[in-house]
Amino acid sequence: MDIHKVYKAFIYTWLSSIAAILQFKIPSCALMKVTFKYLVGIDGPSGYGSKTTAEQVTQNCSFSLSSQLTAIITGATFGIGAETARVLAKRGVRIVIPARDLKKAAMVKEAIQKESPRAHIILLEIDLCSFSSIQRFWAHFLSLGLPLHILINNAGKFSQKMEFSEDKFELTFATNYLGHFLLTEMLLNKMVETADQTGIEGRIVNVTSVVHNWVKRDHFNFCQMLKPNILHAKELSRQLKARNANVAMNAVHPSIVKTGITRDHKGFITGMHFPFLSF
Ligand SMILES: NC(=O)c1ccc[n+]([C@@H]2O[C@H](COP(=O)([O-])OP(=O)(O)OC[C@H]3O[C@@H](n4cnc5c(N)ncnc54)[C@H](OP(=O)(O)O)[C@@H]3O)[C@@H](O)[C@H]2O)c1
């Protein structure tokens, strides 16, 4: 076993415990065991573990099937979303990147097309913390007349200051949860319709985090911001089953990855945390 990985896992488990204690919530042995397992990279029941890459997960995807698929990936101008877009495009999926900064999105598109010259990538403007911007994106997307098989609600913000969106909601909550909730509601009929017409199961994925467990009820913090994404996935999944829709809804934890998410939190603790924990 790689001693470096064990060291990382040990440090993480230790930091998780401290964080949980600071939240007055001692993690159960089961939670610590699961956390330890994925940090060491032991495969779970799916056959994949935290060390598995997106390329490995998708390597057996049939190109003929994936070339029929259209996916919207929010937050694909950086980090986890950009990597998701790169790999899905490589497998032949048509990618729609909603972005608030179209210049950044164009750079991502160029990089993907360098690797996969036939990749079909569409860039559309959206600001997830503005309801009117989401409505404009929705109208623009529908006007393209494309099917929609996959929606990955990935964009995220971790705001340090108390800031508010134009609709007067706290900015992290507005971006991570409210924006994605509205976007999903608006695109749902399109997804159900596409699944009915093509016979291909649609998929909605909320990218969130296991840190939603570190929630102290009376404390408004980042972990608490992630809880609604889990509840949204659970409730919408129940509703989709109840209406017999051929669309599945999941929430995922992407492990710990050094991305731009901590850009507002540069400092000793964050700086110390990521070299040890990021994969
Ligand atoms: N990194 C981790 O260790 C980790 C762990 C657990 C969960 N997650 C989750 O994974 C997801 C992706 O995070 P990441 O680590 O890849 O973060 P990241 O590198 O900061 O990327 C965030 C993306 O979201 C976009 N975004 C932010 N606010 C937006 C808005 N108002 N409208 C449209 N797009 C917006 C950003 O676009 P701009 O380029 O315009 O800023 C960027 O493309 C997040 O939901 C995060 O909570 C990450």
The ligand as an SDF file (V2000), in Angstrom:
LIG
                    3D

 48 52  0  0  0  0  0  0  0  0999 V2000
  -13.2350   20.7460   -5.3930 N   0  0  0  0  0  0  0  0  0  0  0  0
  -13.6580   19.9690   -4.4320 C   0  0  0  0  0  0  0  0  0  0  0  0
  -12.8640   19.4180   -3.6590 O   0  0  0  0  0  0  0  0  0  0  0  0
  -15.1280   19.6960   -4.2550 C   0  0  0  0  0  0  0  0  0  0  0  0
  -15.5160   18.8130   -3.2320 C   0  0  0  0  0  0  0  0  0  0  0  0
  -16.8510   18.5380   -3.0710 C   0  0  0  0  0  0  0  0  0  0  0  0
  -17.7890   19.1350   -3.9140 C   0  0  0  0  0  0  0  0  0  0  0  0
  -17.4050   19.9930   -4.8870 N   0  0  0  0  0  0  0  0  0  0  0  0
  -18.4320   20.5680   -5.7520 C   0  0  0  0  0  0  0  0  0  0  0  0
  -18.0660   20.3920   -7.1100 O   0  0  0  0  0  0  0  0  0  0  0  0
  -18.6560   21.4270   -7.9060 C   0  0  0  0  0  0  0  0  0  0  0  0
  -17.6110   22.0050   -8.8520 C   0  0  0  0  0  0  0  0  0  0  0  0
  -16.6560   22.6520   -8.0780 O   0  0  0  0  0  0  0  0  0  0  0  0
  -15.1450   22.8970   -8.5150 P   0  0  0  0  0  0  0  0  0  0  0  0
  -14.3290   22.4100   -7.3740 O   0  0  0  0  0  0  0  0  0  0  0  0
  -14.8860   22.4000   -9.8810 O   0  0  0  0  0  0  0  0  0  0  0  0
  -15.1570   24.5050   -8.4590 O   0  0  0  0  0  0  0  0  0  0  0  0
  -14.4920   25.6390   -9.3880 P   0  0  0  0  0  0  0  0  0  0  0  0
  -13.1950   25.1830   -9.9370 O   0  0  0  0  0  0  0  0  0  0  0  0
  -14.5410   26.8870   -8.5740 O   0  0  0  0  0  0  0  0  0  0  0  0
  -15.5310   25.7730  -10.5950 O   0  0  0  0  0  0  0  0  0  0  0  0
  -16.7860   26.3340  -10.3440 C   0  0  0  0  0  0  0  0  0  0  0  0
  -17.4800   26.5770  -11.6590 C   0  0  0  0  0  0  0  0  0  0  0  0
  -18.7830   27.1410  -11.3620 O   0  0  0  0  0  0  0  0  0  0  0  0
  -18.9440   28.3020  -12.1460 C   0  0  0  0  0  0  0  0  0  0  0  0
  -19.8170   29.2750  -11.4970 N   0  0  0  0  0  0  0  0  0  0  0  0
  -19.6880   29.8350  -10.2790 C   0  0  0  0  0  0  0  0  0  0  0  0
  -20.6610   30.7340  -10.0670 N   0  0  0  0  0  0  0  0  0  0  0  0
  -21.4330   30.7340  -11.1910 C   0  0  0  0  0  0  0  0  0  0  0  0
  -22.5920   31.4640  -11.5980 C   0  0  0  0  0  0  0  0  0  0  0  0
  -23.1700   32.3820  -10.8040 N   0  0  0  0  0  0  0  0  0  0  0  0
  -23.1220   31.2120  -12.8230 N   0  0  0  0  0  0  0  0  0  0  0  0
  -22.5380   30.3050  -13.6450 C   0  0  0  0  0  0  0  0  0  0  0  0
  -21.4500   29.5880  -13.3250 N   0  0  0  0  0  0  0  0  0  0  0  0
  -20.8980   29.8120  -12.1190 C   0  0  0  0  0  0  0  0  0  0  0  0
  -17.5320   28.8690  -12.3050 C   0  0  0  0  0  0  0  0  0  0  0  0
  -17.5390   29.7630  -13.3940 O   0  0  0  0  0  0  0  0  0  0  0  0
  -16.5560   31.0500  -13.4540 P   0  0  0  0  0  0  0  0  0  0  0  0
  -15.4020   30.5560  -14.2540 O   0  0  0  0  0  0  0  0  0  0  0  0
  -17.3800   32.0800  -14.1710 O   0  0  0  0  0  0  0  0  0  0  0  0
  -16.2160   31.4380  -12.0580 O   0  0  0  0  0  0  0  0  0  0  0  0
  -16.7380   27.5820  -12.5540 C   0  0  0  0  0  0  0  0  0  0  0  0
  -16.8450   27.1670  -13.8860 O   0  0  0  0  0  0  0  0  0  0  0  0
  -19.2390   22.4610   -6.9170 C   0  0  0  0  0  0  0  0  0  0  0  0
  -20.6350   22.2980   -6.8700 O   0  0  0  0  0  0  0  0  0  0  0  0
  -18.5970   22.0850   -5.5830 C   0  0  0  0  0  0  0  0  0  0  0  0
  -19.4230   22.3950   -4.4650 O   0  0  0  0  0  0  0  0  0  0  0  0
  -16.0720   20.2890   -5.0830 C   0  0  0  0  0  0  0  0  0  0  0  0
  1  2  1  0
  2  3  2  0
  2  4  1  0
  4  5  1  0
  4 48  2  0
  5  6  2  0
  6  7  1  0
  7  8  2  0
  8  9  1  0
  8 48  1  0
  9 10  1  0
  9 46  1  0
 10 11  1  0
 11 12  1  0
 11 44  1  0
 12 13  1  0
 13 14  1  0
 14 15  2  0
 14 16  1  0
 14 17  1  0
 17 18  1  0
 18 19  2  0
 18 20  1  0
 18 21  1  0
 21 22  1  0
 22 23  1  0
 23 24  1  0
 23 42  1  0
 24 25  1  0
 25 26  1  0
 25 36  1  0
 26 27  1  0
 26 35  1  0
 27 28  2  0
 28 29  1  0
 29 30  1  0
 29 35  2  0
 30 31  1  0
 30 32  2  0
 32 33  1  0
 33 34  2  0
 34 35  1  0
 36 37  1  0
 36 42  1  0
 37 38  1  0
 38 39  2  0
 38 40  1  0
 38 41  1  0
 42 43  1  0
 44 45  1  0
 44 46  1  0
 46 47  1  0
M  CHG  2   8   1  16  -1
M  END
$$$$
